[in-house]
Amino acid sequence: AAVSCLATRTGLECVGLFGARFGGFLAAQAALEMPPEFLILWSPITNPRQYFRDLLRMRLTADLIHLGADRVGLTTQGMTEEFKAGRSVDVLGNEFSPEFYQQMTAGPLWPEQAPSPKVLWLSRLAERGQYSPLAQKWADSGRAVDMQFLPEAPFWEELSRIFPEKFGGASDTWLAAQGMRN
């Protein structure tokens, strides 16, 4: 629906989707409904269940380090129980609802095949082991998957507004090579 809506509203003939981190997961899911001409992913979250668990653990770490606590008031299991009891939980300043918990832990998985004929998948060098097999599986399904590992800082962890220049430049170069940029 996202691809057809964008094409209809803009009049564009060539529509692609872009997503960074969890947005990459959402872009891949949206592309399953109606494949875009291309898909650009920046270090996508490929396992939302694990990602959600990691977010809960980060909240515990924040409680211990940033608040100077000597022990946590609410454990990962305690937060999970709160969700199951129908209560929201604050995770790093974001209020997560029980519905969101359910969607993250029981929702869709990473697509088995590339949902677009052309994919640019950019990841940091440290993510090579995690992402290479998934991208290769997509390429083996007959799709054009360009996987690049770049020496980029984990931009999503920065509190400042640092733009990932290497990811941006690689995306721009790839779009130009595909003839999708004026």
Order of alpha helices (4+ residues) and beta strands (2+ residues): alpha-beta-alpha-beta-alpha-alpha-beta-beta-alpha-beta-alpha-beta-alpha
